[in-house]
Each structure stands twice: as structure tokens, then as C-alpha cells.
């Protein structure tokens, strides 16, 4: 009788050993990999088109244009991620600079950049 009981315990123990790695890999899947893109959602509430830029580590590039009343999604270049804060800004009417905020982004982050009806009210935030 004792051997039957210990045999059952051994089977349960073996089952737990095989399921533990699956649980560990599921927990690590919640952290995005280094190559996961950063998405930038831009909503333009201003009355004209706005060119969107990203600047970090002494370089900047134009991501695209968002027309008035529209929203667009862009992907941040991998070289901009992990080297300090990134500043998102726009240019309206060819000259007015719309400043977002300087924020730290990590792989897999989603940034919301809202261009306000009044340009000084524009904000860029990382979603929690």
C-alpha cells in the first residue's frame, strides 16, 4: 500500500516539473523583446496638416504627415529606442513648431501624440 501511495506522489511531482517551465516562459512573454517596435499614434485636432518628427541622440527624422481631423500611426526607428529620451514634435504651416514632450520609450511601447486645436496644448505620452 505504501508503494502505491508513493508512486502516485511521484507522478504528481513529475507533472509539476514538466509544467513549471511552461509557467516561467509565459511570465517572460509579458516583457517585449528588444526588436519589438514602438508605435506612435498621432491625432491631429489642429486646423491644418502637421508634419510629425522624432528626435533623439542628436538625430531627427520626419515620420510623416497627419491631416486635420485625422489620426495616423507610425513606427519609431529602432535606433531611437533605448538611447535616452525621445522628443516628438510637429511642424504646422511649414514653420510653426509643435513641441511634444521628451519621453523615455522601451521596446513595445505605445506613444499617443495629440496635436491640440491650440498648438501649445499638444502632448505626447506613453500609454501605461
C-alpha positions as CSV (number, residue, x, y, z in Angstrom):
1,X,0.0,0.0,0.0
2,X,2.8,2.4,0.8
3,X,4.4,1.9,-2.6
4,X,1.2,2.7,-4.4
5,X,0.9,5.9,-2.5
6,X,4.5,7.0,-3.2
7,X,4.1,6.1,-6.8
8,X,1.1,8.5,-7.0
9,X,3.1,11.2,-5.4
10,X,5.9,10.7,-7.8
11,X,3.5,11.1,-10.8
12,X,2.2,14.4,-9.4
13,X,5.7,15.6,-8.7
14,X,6.8,14.7,-12.2
15,X,3.8,16.5,-13.7
16,X,4.7,19.7,-11.7
17,X,8.3,19.5,-13.0
18,X,7.0,19.5,-16.6
19,X,4.6,22.4,-16.2
20,X,7.0,24.7,-14.3
21,X,9.0,25.7,-17.4
22,X,5.7,26.5,-19.3
23,X,4.7,28.9,-16.5
24,X,8.1,30.5,-16.5
25,X,8.1,31.1,-20.3
26,X,4.5,32.5,-20.0
27,X,5.7,35.1,-17.5
28,X,8.7,36.1,-19.6
29,X,6.4,36.6,-22.6
30,X,4.9,39.7,-21.0
31,X,8.1,41.6,-21.5
32,X,8.6,42.7,-25.1
33,X,11.7,41.6,-27.0
34,X,14.4,44.1,-27.9
35,X,13.3,44.3,-31.5
36,X,9.6,45.0,-30.8
37,X,8.6,48.2,-32.5
38,X,7.4,51.4,-30.7
39,X,4.1,52.6,-32.2
40,X,3.3,56.3,-32.3
41,X,-0.3,57.2,-32.6
42,X,-0.9,60.8,-33.7
43,X,-4.2,62.6,-33.6
44,X,-4.4,66.0,-35.3
45,X,-7.0,68.4,-33.8
46,X,-5.4,71.4,-35.4
47,X,-7.0,73.1,-38.5
48,X,-4.1,72.3,-40.9
49,X,-1.8,69.4,-41.8
50,X,1.1,68.7,-39.4
51,X,4.4,67.0,-40.3
52,X,5.5,64.7,-37.4
53,X,9.1,64.3,-36.3
54,X,11.1,62.3,-33.8
55,X,14.4,63.4,-32.3
56,X,16.8,61.6,-30.1
57,X,20.6,61.3,-29.6
58,X,21.4,64.2,-31.8
59,X,19.4,63.0,-34.8
60,X,15.9,63.6,-36.0
61,X,13.7,62.4,-38.9
62,X,10.3,63.1,-40.4
63,X,7.8,60.3,-39.6
64,X,5.0,61.5,-41.9
65,X,2.1,64.0,-42.2
66,X,-1.2,63.9,-40.4
67,X,-4.1,65.8,-42.0
68,X,-6.5,67.9,-39.9
69,X,-9.2,65.9,-38.1
70,X,-7.4,62.6,-38.8
71,X,-5.3,60.1,-36.8
72,X,-2.3,58.2,-38.1
73,X,0.1,55.5,-36.7
74,X,3.8,55.5,-37.2
75,X,6.7,53.2,-36.2
76,X,9.6,54.7,-34.4
77,X,13.0,53.7,-35.8
78,X,14.9,51.1,-33.7
79,X,17.9,53.4,-33.4
80,X,15.9,55.9,-31.4
81,X,14.9,53.3,-28.7
82,X,17.0,52.9,-25.5
83,X,19.5,55.8,-26.0
84,X,17.8,58.3,-23.8
85,X,14.6,60.4,-24.2
86,X,12.8,60.9,-27.5
87,X,11.1,64.1,-28.4
88,X,8.1,64.1,-30.6
89,X,7.2,67.3,-32.4
90,X,5.4,68.6,-35.4
91,X,5.5,71.4,-37.9
92,X,2.4,73.2,-39.0
93,X,2.0,75.7,-41.7
94,X,5.6,75.0,-42.8
95,X,7.1,76.9,-39.9
96,X,5.3,76.6,-36.5
97,X,6.9,74.0,-34.3
98,X,4.6,72.0,-32.1
99,X,6.5,70.6,-29.2
100,X,5.5,67.3,-27.6
101,X,7.3,66.0,-24.6
102,X,10.7,64.3,-24.2
103,X,9.9,60.8,-23.0
104,X,11.7,57.5,-22.5
105,X,10.4,54.7,-24.6
106,X,11.1,51.0,-24.4
107,X,10.5,48.2,-27.0
108,X,6.8,47.5,-27.4
109,X,5.7,50.9,-26.0
110,X,2.8,52.8,-27.5
111,X,3.0,56.6,-27.6
112,X,0.0,58.9,-28.1
113,X,0.8,62.3,-29.6
114,X,-2.2,64.6,-29.6
115,X,-1.9,67.8,-31.6
116,X,-4.2,70.3,-29.9
117,X,-6.6,72.8,-31.5
118,X,-4.3,75.3,-29.9
119,X,-0.7,74.2,-30.7
120,X,0.5,74.9,-27.1
121,X,-1.8,72.2,-25.8
122,X,-0.2,69.4,-27.7
123,X,1.1,66.4,-25.6
124,X,3.0,63.2,-26.1
125,X,2.6,60.4,-23.5
126,X,3.5,56.7,-23.2
127,X,0.4,54.5,-22.5
128,X,0.5,52.7,-19.2
